[in-house]
Amino acid sequence: MSTDDKNRAIAAAILPLVGGAGNISSVAHCMTRLRLGLRDRSLVQDEALKALPSVMGVVEDDTYQIVLGPGTVARVTPELEALVAEAAPQHTAEELADRGAALKAARKERNATPFKLFLRRIANIFVPLIPALIGCGIIAGLNGLLVNLGWLPGITPALAAIASGFMALIAVFVGHNTAKEFGGTAILGGAVASIIVFAGVAKIDVFGQTLSPGQGGVLGALGAAVLAVYVEKWCRRWVPESLDVLVTPTLTVLISGLVTVFGLMFVAGEISRAIGDFADWLLANAGAGAGFLLGGLFLPLVMLGLHQALIPIHTTLIEQQGYTVLLPILAMAGAGQVGAAMAVYLKLPRNGSIRRTIKSALPAGFLGVGEPLIYGVSLPLGRPFVTACVGGAFGGGFVGLFSMLGDSVGSTAIGPSGWALFPLLDGNKGLGETIAIYAGGLLVGYAAGFVATYFWGFSKELLEEFDVDTEAPAEVPVAAGTPAPHPEPEPAKV
């Protein structure tokens, strides 16, 4: 079976289990999850969906999220969209009324949590940039290795240009995505944000200081684009339709551009610099403690959806320093999950079902895809999730300790974790030393998660409940003198 046929088969298997094409209102994906908007949640067959070999788990949030893993999800999503489009059901008035009621209820729910809605919007701006960050980050790492070795001197300048081009213009892409996300014209957001990276701003003085190209970075671009959206919407309301095509874009770019040059670039530049200085100060002076807290609390932040607030901070650090020192510390949370899962595997020798789940999910866990272990093992068990966080805390503390000693470990992109982060590592010392520190942090996370879970992850009651043979049929008591009944054939397990 070709790769396209395989991905289409996965989509075709998923579609009926989520209620069919008529039950899907939207289809999207992130790094690892297929995100579906559903009209009727009760039509989803959760257990059958989880039993599919390609499905690593499911998550319920504002959308129904099916964990397929990196790479796979990007290929299955367009196949599912094609299947939904092919179905093209005829909508009845009753169905449209139901959809309207569902949209109204969903909007009411979102409005009740404005902070989480804002964080989702921020994530929607930056998540589409991750593939470019990863690709350029890996090329930058390869180029650095070639330069250090003195190999291919005729090629390395070209690789440097390829790796740096996107980062030089990232503000433009942020502005484009921001305007699109906040309901404005995307290209106008990009046009205003492009002012930030234009070389000519070096001739402008603001508050007694000469501006520099790129000052304010992605935070300035985000603010400029949001302002452009509000100016554009104001113009759409007040400018006559006959003049709209000329006046609205002109005023949008002019007003937003002037505010950006004479205000936002300076303010956002100071904020960006403060973020970088604070991250450096925190890890230099309290690295072990900060790493312990960040590594231990990251998974709870993910569960609450608050981790999205870190995305612009990561991007700002990458833009300023070439790498983010926070991501390798946060990645230790996944190491704690892996260690905890291995301990669960040993503590439940008779539970074949959980052990099979762990064996199938561990490879993805080593590569930084933690959802299968979280939602399939540690979180349902309860206490092992907490002990897994303890493992992440010790791993983060290990990496943070070396930051205190002057060895910064960073990542040139966001998204990957676990072993998948090795090609993106960078730091203020040699690459070998940086890799060794990160690998040491992973080993500490594995070990701490394992030890904490093995010795403190199970109460006596939890062991009695879960350490049972899930394959053996239950015994039926037989009264004395009564012939034992012939056992019914056991239904096949799915």
N, C-alpha and C positions, 0 to 999 in steps of 0.2 A: 504494500500500500504506500503510495507517495505521501509526502509530507502534507500537501494540500488536502488529499483525501482523508488523512488521519485527523487533521484539524476540523474538517467539515463533519467527520463522524463524531468527534467530541461535541461539537455544537449541536448536531442532530440528536445526540443522546441527552443533552441537557435540556433542550427546548421543551419536550413534553413533560418533563419533571418539574418545570416551573410554571405549568399551567398553559403552555402553548403560546403561539405568537400573539394571540389576542389578549393575553394577560400581561404582556410586556409593554410598558410605556416609554422606557428609555434604556439604552445600552451604552455602557462606557467601561473603561478599565483603567487601573493604575499599574504599578510595577508588577504586582502579583495577583490582583483580584479582578474578576469580572463583576462589574457593578450593574445590577438590574433594577430599574424602577418597575414595580409590580402594581397591578390594579387590585388584585385580590390575593393577599398573602396566604389565605387558607388553601389555595389550589396547589401550593408547592409541596412536593413529596420529599421532605428533608432526608429521611433515612435512605431512600433510593438514590437520591442525589449524592449523598456522602459515600455511598457504596460504589460509585463509578470510579474506575481505576485512576482516571485523570484528575479527580477532584480531591484536593488535600484537606478541605474543610469548608465550612460556610460561616459567615459572620453577618449578623443583623445590625444595621445602623439606619441611617436615613434611606439607604438603598439595601437591597439584598445582595450580598457579596459572596461570590464563589471563588475560593482560592485555587488557582490553577498553576501558579508558579511563574517566575520570570521567563520571558520568551514565549512560552506556550500561550499565555493570556493575550499577548499582542497579536497572535496568529488566529486564535479561536474567535476573538471578538468580531472581526469583519465577516467571518463565516456565519456567526450567529445573526449579525445584522442582515446579511443577505437572506438567510432563511426567514427571518421575520418579515422582510420586505416582500419576499415571494408569496407569503401567506396572504398579505393585503386583505384582511377581512373587511366585510361591509359592516359599518357600525350602525347599530340601531339607535333610535332616539333614547331608549332606555339606557343603553350602554354609555352614550355620551353624557347623559345626566349623571350616571354613576361616576364616570370619570371626573366630571366637574366637581361633584361632591368630594371625591378623593383628593383632587388638587386643592380644594378649599381647605380641607382638613390638614393636608400636608403643609400648606402655607401657614396656617394657624400655628401648627406645631413648630415650624421653623422660626416664626416670629417670637415664639415664647422663649427661644434660646438664641438671642442675637449674637452673643459672644462666640458660640460654636459655629453659627452661620458665617460670621466674619472669618473665623479661622479656616473654614472650608473654602471660602473664597480665596484666601491667601494661598492655600494649598493648590487650588485650581490654577492659580497664576504661575506657580513655580514648578509643579509636577511635570507639565509638558516639556520643560527645559532639561529634565534629568537625562534623557538619552544623549543629548549633545554634551552635557557636562561629563558623562561617563566616557564617551568616545574621545573627547578632547583631553580628558584627564589621563587616559591610558596612553595616548600618543605623547603627551607631555612627559610621562614617566619613562616611556621607551626612549624618547629623545634625550632625557637627562642621563640615562644609562649609557647611550652611545657617546655622548659628550665626555662623560667620565672615563670611558674606556678608550677614547680617542679614535673611535671607529667611524667610518663613512662621513668625513668632515664636509664633503660636498652635499650631503643629504640633510644633515642636521639643521641647517638654517631653514630649509623648507618645512621640515617637521615642526620647528618652533613656530613658524608662521601659521601652519595648519592648526596647531594646538591652541594658539593664542588668539586667533581671529574671532572665535565665538565669544570669548571672555571680554575682548575689547569692545564688543557691541552688545553685550548681554543686557544692558540697560534698555536698548531699543526693543528687544524681545519682551522684556518685562513690561514695558509701557504698552506694547501691542496687546499682550494677554490681559493686562489690567483693565484697559478700556473695554475689551470684549467681555470680561467677566462682570464688570459693573454696568453694562448695558449701553455703552457708547460705541462710537465708530472706532474699530481697532486700529486702523491706519493712522488716525489722528492721535491716538495715544502713543503710538510708535514715533510719530513725527515730533511730538513735544518732548518725549524722552530722549530722542536723538540729540537734542541740544546739549545734554549733559556730556556726551562723548565727543562733541564737535571741538576740533582743535582751536577754533577761533575764540572760544571763551577765555583763553589765556590772556586776551587783551582787555578783559573786563575787570574792574576793581569793585569789590563789594565789602562794605564795612571796613575799609582800609586794607583789605587783602585782595590779592590777585587770584582770580579763580584758576583752577587747573582742570584740564579735560578729565572727565570721569569723576569729578568731585561730587560726592553724594551717592554715587553708585546706584545700586538697585533700589535702595530705599528712596532716593530722590526721584528715580524713574517711576516708582510706584505712586508716590505722592503727586507728581506732575500729571500722570495719566488719570488719577482719580479726579484731580481738579479739572482736567480737560473734559471729563465726562459730565461733570456738573455744569460747566460753562456751556457745553454743547446742548445739554438738555434745556438750559435756560433760553438759549438762542432758538431752539425748536419751538418753544412756547410763544416767544414774542416777535420773532422775525417773520414778516409776511412770506407766504409760500413762494411768491414770485422772485423773492430775493434770497431765499434760503440757501440755494446751491452755491451762491457766491459769498454771502455774508457769514453764515454759520461756521464753515471751516476756517474762514479768515479770522474771525473773532476768537474762535476756540484756540487756534494756534498762537495768536498774538497775545491774548490775555494770559493764558496758561504759560506761554513761553516767558513773558516778562516776569511773572511771579516766580517761575523756576529759576531764572537767571539771578534775580535780585533778592531771592529769599530762600527757596527750597534747596538749591545746591549748597548754600552755606550751612543751613540748619541740618540737612541730611548728612552733609559731610562731617559735621561735628558729632552727630549721633553715631554714624558709622565708625568714626575714629574711637569714640567712647566704647563701643561694643568690642572692637579689637583690643583696645587697651585693657578693658575689664577682663576679657577672656585670658589675655596674657598674664595679668596680675593675679587672677584667681588661681590659675594652674601653677604659677611660679611661687606663690606664697601659701596656698592651701590645696595644692594639687591632689594629694592623697585623699584628703577629706572630701573635696569637691568631686573627685572621680568616684569615690565610694557612693556618695549621694546620687550623682547623675546615673551611674551604672545600675544602682538599685531601684531607682524610681522611674526609670525610662519606660518599662513595660506598663506600670499603672498609668503613666501619662498617655501611652498608646491606647490603652483600653478606654480612656476618657476622651480620646480624640484631641488632647491638648498638645501632642507632639508636633502638630502642624505649625504651631507658633515658632518652632525652631528652624523651619525651612529658610525664611529670609535671613536669619542669623547665620546659618551655615553658608548661604550664598554670599553674604557680605564678607565673611571671613575669607572665603575662597577668592573673592575679588580683591581683597586687600593684601592678603599674605600668600596667596597661591594655594592654600589648603585650609581646611577647617580642623582645628585641634579637638573639637567636641565629638565628631562622629566616631573616631576610634574608641573613645571612652564609652559612648552610648552603645556601640556594637557589642560590648561585653555582656549586655543584657541577654543577647542571643546565646552566648557561651554558657551562661548560667542555665538557660533552658535545656541545652544539650546535656550538660552534666546531670541535671535533675532527671531528665528522661532516661539516662543510662542507669541511674539509681532505681527509678521506678521499675525498669526492666528486671533488675535483679531482685527487687523486693516482692515482685508478683510473679513467681516462677510458674504458677499454675494457671494464670489468666492468659490464655493463648490469644484472645482477642486484643487486649491492650498491648501485648508484646509484639504482635504483628503490626499494629499501628505504629509503634515506636520504631521498629525496624524499617518500615517504609518511609517514615518521616525524618529519620536521622540524617540521611544524605542531604536533604534540603536544609535541615537545621545547620549542618556544618557550613553550608554555603550562604547562611544568613537569612534563609526564609523560615521564619519562626512560627508562622500561623498554624501549621499542622500540629506541632508539638504543644503550642499554647492551647488551642481549642480542642485538640483531640486527646490530650494527656493531662497536662499540669493544671489547667484552670478547672476542668470538671472535678478533679480530685481535691481541689481546694488548697490544702496545706503545701503540696509540692510546688504550687505556683509561687508561694511566698518564699520557700527555700530556693527556688530558681532565681528569684530576685536577689537573694543573699549572694548567690554565686556571681551574678552580674555586678553587684556592689564590690566584691573583692577584686574581680577583674578590672573594673574601672578604677579602683584605688591603686592597683598595680601600675597601670598606665599613667595615672595622675601623679604617682610618686616620682616617676622618671621625669615628668615635666618639672617638678620641683627641683630636681637635680640638674636641670638644664637641657634635657633631651626631649624636645617636642616631637610628638607623633601626630601627623595629620593626614587627611584624605583630600585629594584634589577634586573629588566629586562627591555627590550625595546619592543615596539610593542603595548601592550594594552594602553588604555587611558580611561578617564571618570570614571564611576563606576567600570569598569573592572580592574582598577589599584589598587583598595583597597587591594586585597590579596598580592600585590607585594611591598607595602609601607615599608620603613625602614627609620631610621634617627638616630640622635645622642641623642635623648631623648626617653622616653617611647613610646610604640606602640600606646597607646591611644591618647597621645598628637599629635603624627605624623598624625594619622587618622583625628583628629579634625581639624588640620590646613589645611590638604588637602581638607576635606569636606567644610571648611569655604571658601577656595579659589573657589571651584565649585559654592557655593551659591553666592559669590560675582560676579563671571563670569556670572551666570544665570541672576542675578538681573541687572548688568550693561548692558549686552547685550539686555535685555528686555527694560530697560528704554531708552537707546540710540536709539534703533530701534523704539520704540513706539512714541517718541517725535521728533526724527530727522531723522528717516529712510525713510520717505515718503514725497515727495513733493506733492503739490496739484494736479499736472498733473498726477503723478504716481498713486495716489489714484483713480482719475477719470478713469484712464485706466484699473486698475486691480480690483477695488472693484465693480465688475459687476456680475450679476447672470449668471453664465456660463451654467446653466441648462435650462434656459428659451429660447424658440425659438425667433428669431428676428421678430419684428412686421413689417408687410408689409402695407405701407400707401395705402388707398383706396380712389379713387376720389369720390366727392359728387355725389350721384345719381346712383352709380355703385354698384351692389350687391357684397358683400364681397365673395371672392373665398373661396372654402373649402380648409383648410390647408392640405398640403401633409403630409403623415405620416413621423414623424421624424426618421431618421435612428438610429439604436441602437448604443449606445456609447460603445466603447471598452475601 
